[in-house]
Amino acid sequence: MLVKELLLATAMVGAIVIVHLTGLALLIRALKSHSRLFRSLQILPLTLLVTATLGIILIHTVEIWLYAALYMELGAFTAFEQALYFSTVTYASVGYGDMLLPIEWRILGAIEGPVGVVMLGVSTAFLVSLLTQLRLLRHDWLTPTHSQDPEL
């Protein structure tokens, strides 16, 4: 049974990575077309950040729902709300422990946690990269300004 569980967990890791990277590729394409549309507007950085953030939330939602659907398919939970709740807290590595998978699927749940952490990390890196490209991470407050106050 452990081999079956590990194979299923490995297949899910592969599926989640594919979903995530495909989602980010589609998001990049959308952001590029979005920036062409709004290039002349001064609110471009804000609209790009909002679009990127909502896109990333959508990608993570799909991934969490995929795990929840798998748990339902395996009969690990009796209601989809339970599976979705468990998947969400596990994916985000909160792991409250108030709901547990049946013993024969607990490794699958344990693997979802690190997968979620890595995917959240990839998304964070994506947003930081976007902020950098938009030059919103400049630290102007670190450079001295030309003012009349000699202390500055």
C-alpha positions as CSV (number, residue, x, y, z in Angstrom):
1,M,0.0,0.0,0.0
2,L,2.9,2.4,0.7
3,V,4.2,2.0,-2.8
4,K,0.8,2.9,-4.2
5,E,0.6,6.0,-1.9
6,L,4.1,7.1,-2.9
7,L,3.4,6.7,-6.6
8,L,0.2,8.7,-6.2
9,A,2.0,11.4,-4.2
10,T,4.7,11.6,-6.9
11,A,2.1,11.9,-9.6
12,M,0.4,14.7,-7.7
13,V,3.7,16.5,-7.2
14,G,4.2,16.3,-11.0
15,A,0.7,17.5,-11.7
16,I,1.0,20.4,-9.3
17,V,4.3,21.5,-10.7
18,I,2.9,21.4,-14.2
19,V,-0.3,23.3,-13.2
20,H,1.8,25.9,-11.4
21,L,4.4,26.5,-14.1
22,T,1.7,26.5,-16.8
23,G,-0.3,29.0,-14.8
24,L,2.6,31.2,-14.3
25,A,3.4,31.1,-18.1
26,L,-0.2,32.0,-18.9
27,L,0.0,34.8,-16.3
28,I,3.2,36.2,-17.9
29,R,1.5,36.2,-21.2
30,A,-1.5,38.0,-19.8
31,L,0.7,40.5,-18.0
32,K,2.6,41.3,-21.2
33,S,-0.7,41.9,-23.2
34,H,-2.0,43.8,-20.2
35,S,1.0,46.1,-20.1
36,R,0.7,46.8,-23.9
37,L,-2.9,47.9,-23.3
38,F,-2.2,50.1,-20.3
39,R,1.4,51.4,-21.1
40,S,0.3,55.0,-21.4
41,L,-1.5,55.0,-18.0
42,Q,0.2,55.9,-14.9
43,I,-1.5,53.1,-12.9
44,L,0.3,50.4,-14.9
45,P,2.4,49.0,-12.0
46,L,-0.7,48.8,-9.8
47,T,-2.8,47.0,-12.4
48,L,0.0,44.6,-13.2
49,L,0.5,43.8,-9.5
50,V,-3.2,43.3,-8.9
51,T,-3.5,41.1,-11.9
52,A,-0.4,39.1,-11.0
53,T,-1.6,38.6,-7.4
54,L,-5.1,37.5,-8.3
55,G,-3.6,35.2,-10.9
56,I,-1.3,33.6,-8.4
57,I,-4.2,33.2,-5.9
58,L,-6.2,31.5,-8.7
59,I,-3.3,29.1,-9.4
60,H,-3.0,28.1,-5.8
61,T,-6.7,27.7,-5.5
62,V,-6.7,25.2,-8.4
63,E,-3.9,23.3,-6.9
64,I,-5.6,23.1,-3.5
65,W,-8.8,22.0,-5.2
66,L,-7.0,19.3,-7.1
67,Y,-5.7,17.8,-3.8
68,A,-9.2,18.0,-2.3
69,A,-10.7,16.2,-5.3
70,L,-8.1,13.5,-5.0
71,Y,-8.9,13.1,-1.3
72,M,-12.6,12.8,-2.2
73,E,-11.8,10.2,-4.9
74,L,-9.8,8.2,-2.4
75,G,-12.7,8.3,0.0
76,A,-10.6,10.0,2.7
77,F,-13.4,12.4,3.5
78,T,-17.2,12.2,3.4
79,A,-17.8,15.8,2.3
80,F,-15.9,18.0,-0.1
81,E,-15.8,20.9,2.4
82,Q,-13.8,18.7,4.7
83,A,-11.4,17.7,1.9
84,L,-11.1,21.3,0.8
85,Y,-10.4,22.5,4.4
86,F,-7.8,19.8,5.0
87,S,-6.1,20.5,1.7
88,T,-6.0,24.2,2.3
89,V,-4.5,24.0,5.8
90,T,-2.1,21.3,4.7
91,Y,-1.0,23.1,1.5
92,A,-0.3,26.2,3.5
93,S,1.6,24.1,6.1
94,V,-0.6,25.3,8.9
95,G,-1.8,21.8,9.6
96,Y,-4.1,22.5,12.5
97,G,-4.5,18.8,13.2
98,D,-8.2,19.0,13.8
99,M,-8.8,16.8,10.7
100,L,-6.7,13.8,9.7
101,L,-6.4,11.6,6.7
102,P,-7.0,7.9,7.1
103,I,-3.8,6.1,8.0
104,E,-3.4,4.6,4.6
105,W,-3.2,8.1,3.0
106,R,-1.3,10.1,5.6
107,I,2.0,10.2,3.6
108,L,0.1,11.8,0.7
109,G,-1.1,14.5,3.1
110,A,2.4,14.9,4.5
111,I,3.8,15.4,1.0
112,E,1.2,18.1,0.2
113,G,2.7,20.4,2.8
114,P,6.2,20.7,1.4
115,V,4.7,20.9,-2.1
116,G,2.6,23.9,-1.0
117,V,5.5,25.6,0.6
118,V,7.6,25.3,-2.5
119,M,4.8,26.5,-4.8
120,L,4.1,29.4,-2.4
121,G,7.9,30.2,-2.5
122,V,7.9,30.1,-6.3
123,S,4.9,32.5,-6.4
124,T,6.7,34.8,-3.9
125,A,9.8,34.8,-6.1
126,F,7.6,35.6,-9.1
127,L,6.1,38.6,-7.4
128,V,9.4,39.9,-6.2
129,S,10.8,39.5,-9.7
130,L,7.8,41.5,-11.0
131,L,8.3,44.2,-8.4
132,T,12.0,44.4,-9.5
133,Q,11.1,44.6,-13.2
134,L,8.6,47.4,-12.4
135,R,11.4,49.1,-10.4
136,L,9.2,49.2,-7.4
137,L,11.8,47.7,-5.1
138,R,14.2,50.7,-5.4
139,H,15.3,51.9,-2.1
140,D,15.2,55.6,-2.6
141,W,15.1,56.1,1.1
142,L,18.7,54.8,1.3
143,T,20.2,57.3,-1.1
144,P,20.9,60.8,0.2
145,T,18.8,63.5,-1.2
146,H,19.9,67.0,-2.1
147,S,18.2,69.0,0.5
148,Q,19.0,72.1,2.6
149,D,19.2,70.0,5.7
150,P,22.9,68.9,6.2
151,E,21.8,66.0,8.4
152,L,20.1,64.3,5.4
